[in-house]
Amino acid sequence: MTVEQWGVRVPVRQGEETRQALIGEEALDVTLKVLHDGDGLVFPVLVERDGAARYVFEEQPGRIELPRHEQVGGIAIMQENDPDGAALILASRPSLHTVLFPESQVSGEYRTRKYAVLAGTPTTRTEVVEHGHRFVVDLAGAYFSARLSTERQRVFEQVCEWERVLDMFAGVGPFAITLAPRASLMVAADLNPQAILLMIENIRKNRVANVIPVLADARRLEKILPWKFDRIIMNLPLAGTEFLPEAFRLVRPGGTIHFYSLVSKEGEHLARVKELGGFLVTERVVRSYSPGQWHAVYDIVVR
């Protein structure tokens, strides 16, 4: 039988490296066969991620049809409140310890949501492996998106060793810790005290020495921080536009802002960005979000 699933296509020469990386991240769907596609290989992945597309895969022998879910570390997040399906998911994946169902949308100034435990250990805390880094996350306590892993690597490749970098909405620190080895200084700010505590834990776990965690409202950062920054990360998709003036005040002339937002049309924020002083702007789609809406990033060079 065949199944339509998310897949990541890479050249054949990168096949083993990619397979090992996906296994390390617990992202590879081992119930489906790897697809040979011309001069490339397509690996089935458990959830949508940067660069993924839909492909038709052959099932591995003995595959059990599982309810739709997203895997974050050792936690599966179901789309339906289905305790029987949760038990099936938990039994089929040895790496899982908990199955959750979201009882609310991401909301509030701390960007959190409520979950019901459907199976396994009653916790919302887990550890996520991403490109050699380990992040402790608490899905009910602080925002975290595993779907931006490729985007974090893309930005990492652009950072120069002399740069001062600011993450205005750092959460548990995935951008900050990923970029830190390339930066001279990394400042990671968030309004959520629980996010800052988890970030401090992750800084220690990943042994990075140049990340400064800051518990603060992004609107006050200009008054708190003594620096202008060469690069700023703004990952607040639902409300980031209201903080754009603060980012432009914090970036040095010629610096770069990576502004992430949910949009429903191309160039939705372009006029506002140029009004504030962005003179070279690249807009790209990070991933689909809902019908007629997608997660986009504006890479902005500032006058």
C-alpha positions as CSV (number, residue, x, y, z in Angstrom):
1,M,0.0,0.0,0.0
2,T,1.0,3.6,-0.5
3,V,0.6,6.6,1.9
4,E,0.9,10.3,1.3
5,Q,3.3,11.9,3.8
6,W,5.7,14.8,4.4
7,G,9.1,14.1,2.9
8,V,12.5,15.8,2.6
9,R,14.4,15.5,-0.7
10,V,18.2,15.5,-0.7
11,P,20.9,14.5,-3.3
12,V,21.9,10.8,-3.1
13,R,25.4,11.8,-1.8
14,Q,23.7,13.4,1.3
15,G,21.5,10.4,1.9
16,E,23.2,8.8,4.9
17,E,24.1,12.0,6.5
18,T,20.4,13.1,6.3
19,R,19.1,9.8,7.5
20,Q,21.4,9.9,10.6
21,A,20.4,13.5,11.3
22,L,16.7,12.7,11.1
23,I,17.1,9.6,13.3
24,G,18.9,11.8,15.9
25,E,16.1,14.3,15.8
26,E,13.5,11.4,16.1
27,A,11.9,12.9,13.0
28,L,12.2,10.0,10.5
29,D,9.0,8.0,9.9
30,V,10.4,4.5,10.0
31,T,7.0,3.0,9.0
32,L,7.6,4.2,5.4
33,K,10.2,3.3,2.8
34,V,12.7,5.9,1.6
35,L,11.7,7.1,-1.9
36,H,14.2,7.1,-4.8
37,D,13.4,10.2,-6.9
38,G,15.8,10.6,-9.9
39,D,19.1,11.7,-8.6
40,G,17.7,12.3,-5.1
41,L,16.3,10.5,-2.1
42,V,13.1,11.5,-0.2
43,F,13.0,10.7,3.5
44,P,9.5,10.4,5.1
45,V,9.3,12.7,8.2
46,L,6.8,12.6,11.0
47,V,5.8,16.3,10.8
48,E,5.9,19.2,8.3
49,R,9.2,21.0,8.4
50,D,11.2,23.6,6.5
51,G,11.8,22.4,2.9
52,A,9.3,19.4,3.2
53,A,6.7,18.6,0.6
54,R,4.0,15.9,0.2
55,Y,5.1,12.6,-1.4
56,V,3.6,9.2,-1.9
57,F,5.6,6.5,0.0
58,E,5.3,2.7,0.2
59,E,4.5,1.3,3.6
60,Q,7.0,-0.9,5.4
61,P,5.8,-4.4,5.9
62,G,3.6,-4.7,9.1
63,R,2.9,-0.9,9.2
64,I,0.1,0.0,11.6
65,E,-2.0,3.0,10.6
66,L,-1.6,5.6,13.3
67,P,-3.9,8.6,14.0
68,R,-2.5,12.0,12.8
69,H,0.0,13.5,15.2
70,E,3.0,15.7,15.5
71,Q,6.1,14.6,17.4
72,V,8.1,17.0,19.6
73,G,10.9,15.1,21.3
74,G,9.3,12.4,23.4
75,I,5.8,13.8,23.1
76,A,3.2,13.2,20.4
77,I,0.6,15.9,19.9
78,M,-2.7,14.6,18.5
79,Q,-5.2,16.5,16.4
80,E,-8.1,14.6,17.9
81,N,-9.1,13.9,21.5
82,D,-8.8,10.1,21.0
83,P,-7.4,8.2,24.0
84,D,-7.5,4.8,22.2
85,G,-5.5,6.3,19.3
86,A,-3.1,7.9,21.8
87,A,-2.5,4.5,23.4
88,L,-1.8,3.1,19.9
89,I,0.7,5.8,19.1
90,L,2.5,5.4,22.4
91,A,2.8,1.6,22.0
92,S,4.1,2.0,18.4
93,R,7.0,4.4,19.1
94,P,9.5,3.5,21.8
95,S,10.9,7.0,21.8
96,L,7.6,8.5,23.1
97,H,6.7,8.9,26.7
98,T,3.6,11.1,26.5
99,V,0.7,11.8,24.1
100,L,-1.1,15.1,24.4
101,F,-4.2,16.8,23.0
102,P,-4.2,20.7,22.7
103,E,-7.2,22.1,24.5
104,S,-6.6,25.7,23.4
105,Q,-4.8,27.8,20.8
106,V,-1.4,29.5,21.4
107,S,-2.5,32.7,23.2
108,G,-1.6,35.3,25.8
109,E,1.5,37.4,26.2
110,Y,3.5,34.3,27.1
111,R,2.5,32.4,23.9
112,T,1.3,29.2,25.8
113,R,-1.5,26.7,25.3
114,K,-3.3,24.1,27.5
115,Y,-3.0,20.4,26.9
116,A,-4.8,17.2,28.1
117,V,-2.6,14.1,28.7
118,L,-4.2,11.2,26.7
119,A,-1.6,8.5,27.4
120,G,1.8,8.0,29.0
121,T,3.6,10.1,31.6
122,P,1.6,13.1,32.8
123,T,4.0,15.8,31.7
124,T,4.4,18.5,29.0
125,R,8.1,18.6,29.4
126,T,10.5,16.8,27.0
127,E,13.9,17.1,25.3
128,V,14.3,17.9,21.6
129,V,17.4,17.0,19.6
130,E,18.1,19.4,16.7
131,H,21.3,19.6,14.6
132,G,23.5,18.5,17.5
133,H,21.8,20.7,20.1
134,R,19.5,19.5,22.9
135,F,16.6,21.7,24.0
136,V,14.6,21.1,27.1
137,V,11.0,22.3,26.4
138,D,7.8,22.5,28.3
139,L,5.0,22.8,25.8
140,A,2.5,24.2,28.3
141,G,5.0,26.6,29.8
142,A,6.8,28.2,26.9
143,Y,6.5,28.5,23.1
144,F,8.6,26.2,21.0
145,S,8.4,25.3,17.3
146,A,10.4,22.3,16.0
147,R,9.3,23.3,12.5
148,L,11.9,26.1,12.3
149,S,14.9,23.9,12.7
150,T,16.0,24.3,9.0
151,E,15.3,28.1,9.3
152,R,17.7,28.3,12.3
153,Q,20.4,26.6,10.2
154,R,19.8,29.0,7.3
155,V,20.3,32.0,9.5
156,F,23.3,30.4,11.2
157,E,25.1,30.2,7.9
158,Q,24.8,34.0,7.5
159,V,26.1,35.0,10.9
160,C,29.7,36.4,11.0
161,E,32.0,35.9,14.0
162,W,32.1,39.6,14.9
163,E,28.3,40.1,15.0
164,R,26.2,41.1,18.0
165,V,22.9,39.2,17.6
166,L,19.6,39.8,19.4
167,D,16.6,37.5,19.6
168,M,13.7,39.6,20.8
169,F,11.3,36.7,21.5
170,A,13.8,33.9,22.3
171,G,11.5,31.4,24.1
172,V,13.6,28.5,25.4
173,G,16.6,29.6,23.3
174,P,16.7,27.5,20.1
175,F,17.7,30.4,17.8
176,A,20.1,31.9,20.4
177,I,21.9,28.6,21.2
178,T,22.1,27.7,17.5
179,L,23.6,31.0,16.4
180,A,25.9,31.5,19.4
181,P,28.9,29.6,18.1
182,R,29.0,31.9,15.1
183,A,28.4,35.2,17.0
184,S,30.6,37.3,19.2
185,L,27.6,38.1,21.5
186,M,24.1,36.7,21.6
187,V,21.3,38.4,23.7
188,A,18.2,36.3,24.1
189,A,15.1,38.2,25.5
190,D,11.7,37.0,26.5
191,L,8.8,38.2,28.7
192,N,7.9,34.7,30.0
193,P,9.8,33.8,33.2
194,Q,9.3,30.1,32.5
195,A,10.9,30.4,29.1
196,I,13.9,32.2,30.6
197,L,14.4,29.4,33.2
198,L,14.3,26.8,30.5
199,M,16.7,28.9,28.3
200,I,19.2,29.0,31.2
201,E,18.9,25.2,31.5
202,N,19.5,24.9,27.8
203,I,22.5,27.3,27.8
204,R,24.1,25.1,30.4
205,K,23.2,21.8,28.6
206,N,24.7,23.0,25.3
207,R,27.7,24.7,27.0
208,V,27.5,28.0,25.2
209,A,29.2,30.9,27.0
210,N,28.2,34.0,25.0
211,V,24.4,34.0,25.4
212,I,22.9,36.5,27.8
213,P,19.3,35.7,28.8
214,V,17.2,38.8,29.5
215,L,13.7,38.7,31.1
216,A,12.1,41.8,29.6
217,D,9.3,43.2,27.5
218,A,10.6,43.7,24.0
219,R,9.3,47.3,24.1
220,R,11.9,48.1,26.9
221,L,15.0,46.5,25.4
222,E,16.3,49.8,23.9
223,K,16.4,51.3,27.4
224,I,17.9,48.2,29.0
225,L,20.6,47.1,26.5
226,P,23.7,49.2,25.9
227,W,24.4,47.9,22.3
228,K,23.2,48.2,18.8
229,F,23.0,44.9,17.0
230,D,24.2,43.6,13.7
231,R,21.4,41.0,13.4
232,I,18.0,40.7,15.1
233,I,15.6,37.7,15.2
234,M,11.9,38.5,15.4
235,N,9.9,35.3,15.7
236,L,6.5,36.5,17.0
237,P,4.3,35.5,14.0
238,L,0.9,36.7,15.3
239,A,2.0,40.1,16.6
240,G,5.5,40.9,15.4
241,T,4.5,43.9,13.3
242,E,3.8,46.0,16.4
243,F,7.4,45.5,17.6
244,L,9.1,46.4,14.2
245,P,9.8,50.0,15.3
246,E,11.7,48.7,18.3
247,A,13.8,46.3,16.1
248,F,14.7,49.2,13.8
249,R,15.9,51.3,16.8
250,L,18.0,48.4,18.1
251,V,19.7,47.4,14.8
252,R,22.9,49.2,13.6
253,P,22.9,50.9,10.1
254,G,23.5,48.2,7.5
255,G,22.4,45.5,10.0
256,T,19.8,42.7,9.3
257,I,16.4,41.9,10.8
258,H,14.8,38.4,10.2
259,F,11.2,39.2,10.7
260,Y,8.8,36.2,10.9
261,S,5.0,36.7,10.4
262,L,1.8,34.9,9.4
263,V,0.7,36.4,6.1
264,S,-2.2,35.9,3.7
265,K,-0.7,37.7,0.7
266,E,2.7,38.3,-0.8
267,G,4.3,41.5,0.3
268,E,1.8,42.0,3.1
269,H,4.3,43.9,5.3
270,L,6.6,45.3,2.6
271,A,5.2,48.9,2.8
272,R,5.6,49.1,6.5
273,V,9.1,47.7,6.4
274,K,10.3,50.2,3.8
275,E,8.6,53.0,5.7
276,L,10.7,52.2,8.8
277,G,13.9,52.1,6.8
278,G,14.3,48.7,5.3
279,F,15.9,49.2,1.9
280,L,16.7,45.6,0.8
281,V,14.1,43.1,1.6
282,T,13.7,39.4,0.7
283,E,10.5,37.6,1.5
284,R,10.3,33.9,1.5
285,V,7.8,31.2,2.6
286,V,8.9,29.2,5.6
287,R,5.9,26.8,5.8
288,S,2.2,26.6,5.2
289,Y,0.0,27.4,8.2
290,S,-3.6,27.2,7.2
291,P,-5.6,27.5,4.0
292,G,-4.8,30.9,2.6
293,Q,-2.2,31.7,5.2
294,W,1.5,30.9,5.5
295,H,4.5,31.6,7.8
296,A,6.8,34.0,6.0
297,V,10.2,35.5,6.8
298,Y,11.3,39.0,5.7
299,D,15.1,39.3,5.6
300,I,15.5,43.1,6.0
301,V,18.7,45.1,5.5
302,V,18.4,48.4,7.3
303,R,19.5,51.9,6.1
